[in-house]
Each structure stands twice: as structure tokens, then as C-alpha cells.
Amino acid sequence: MFKIALCIKQVPDTSDIKWTENNTIQREGVESIINPFDVYATELALKIKEYIKDCEITVFTMGPNQAENMLRYEIALGCDKAVLISDRKFSGADTYATGLTISSAIKKELPDFDLIVCGQFAVDGDTAQTGPCIAQFLGIPQVTYVKSFENVDKKSIILNCELEEGIEKVKVHFPALICVVQDTFEPRRALINGIKRASKQPVRICDLVSIGLDPEQVGLKGSPTYVSRAFRKVSAHNAKKHEVSLGEAVNLIKEKINSVKEAGNA
């Protein structure tokens, strides 16, 4: 059987971000969504499953207990198993500690994986480091900025990667890790049969002891980077909204341009 480890993340709604005293994002009790890039990572993993019939997807996420609902939604979409990596000692982890924790959970729960699929970025951090960290800890090749795939079998996959200069075609042999960017298509939605199946599917919980790490390796203690200050950027411009017709808008813009010119000549 071909086995995929799909790594996703629950991120706080950008309008409701709260910070802890250590300048890490508070996740307990905060309204959350699936990281947008992970939505496309899920879709790519499910397309591979359609291409390789003898395929199984195990979804991994690291977070508080409330992330179980997100995992069940992934099962409703078509994934097969779910693993929640959750322990208070994991709190405050940077990308290095997160990568170590997730890679350890994958080695414990799915040691014979063929492919790991991640989103390219997480919108709450935007570092694009966790996927590469997982690959490094597992000692496997990685391909980033993946937009789609052209062909896949149980030995390798041909990927299309989005670069600034255009699309690069890459072939990688398994086991491997890929990081997926957003695409233009509309991701699938869960159907009622999938939702029923997800409600009965058990979610495996992994804590610090079960994945075999020490407290000093995880969370804030295991993080070599630290956020010294966190703040919201406040806009300094005095924008005004005008609900006018097209002709009135043209005249208004002309008036604004003339007033700027006059101020500059004064």
C-alpha cells in the first residue's frame, strides 16, 4: 500500500489573533480555520489517492484538542486516518521544535510512509520552514513550491513547481516530502457520507511520552528562536470612502490631484 502523511495546521482567524506572555500565538479557545495552503495540500494528496488506487492518507496536526474537529473534516473529505499531536509541553514551539515534534510523530505512527505532503506556508507565521525541517529530521529529499503533479507511481512523482521565472518540472523518488502552494481551482467540499464516516472515525492522540522526546527538546524550551516583540501594524494614512458615480469619481480625483499640486507649489 502507498502511504501518504498529510501535515496540516489549524491557524487563528486573522481578525482574532491573541498573544501569550511569551509573544507566541494563543491557540486555546481561539476561533481557528484550516491554514489556506493546507487546503490545497489536502486536495493534491486526495488527487494522488485517486491516481494510485491502493493508497492511504494519514493526516497529522500539532495543536490543542480543538484541532480534532479539523482532522475529522479532513476525513470527511476523503482522508483515511488522523493523528493529533497534542501536549501542553509542545506550546510555544518555533519551526525547528515543531519540525522535530511532527517528524517524531510520523516516525512513530507511520514509519513506512512513502510521501509527506505539507502546505508551503502557514498564514500565522509565513516562514515556510516547518516542511523543510520535517524533511531534514527524517533525512529525505524535499520539493517546495509544488503547484501540481503530472504523473505518479509507487516509486516516484513528477511535479510542477511554481518559480519566479516560470514552472519547473521535477521528478523525485520516494520517500520524499513536498510543500504545496495555492492553485486556481476550487477545492472539494465534504459530502454527507464523508461527514458520517468522519464522526465514527477514531483520532489517535500523541503526546510527549508516546513520540519519545524529552521536555527540553519541544515547545518553548526546545526552540532556538524567540519572538522578542509582537504588535499589529497600524496604518498612518487617512483614507476616506466615497460612494459616488463614475463621473463624480473622475471629478473627485481631479480635485484631489489639483489640491496636491497647489500644496506643492505653495
Buried (B, 14 or more C-beta within 10 A) or exposed (E): EBBBBBBBBBBBEEEEBEBBEEEBBBBEEBEBBBBBBBBBBBBBBBEBBEBBEEBBBBBBBBBBEBBBEBBBBBBBBBBBBBBBBBBEBBBBBBBBBBBBBBBBBBBBBBEEBBBBBBBBBBBBBEEBBBBBBBBBBBEBEBBBBBBBBEEBEEEEBBBBBBEEEEEEEBEBEBBBBBBBBBBEEEBBEBEEEBBEBBEEBEBBBBBBEBBEBEEEBBBBEBBEEEBEEEEEEEEEEEEEEEEEEEEEEEEEEEEEEEEEEEEEEE
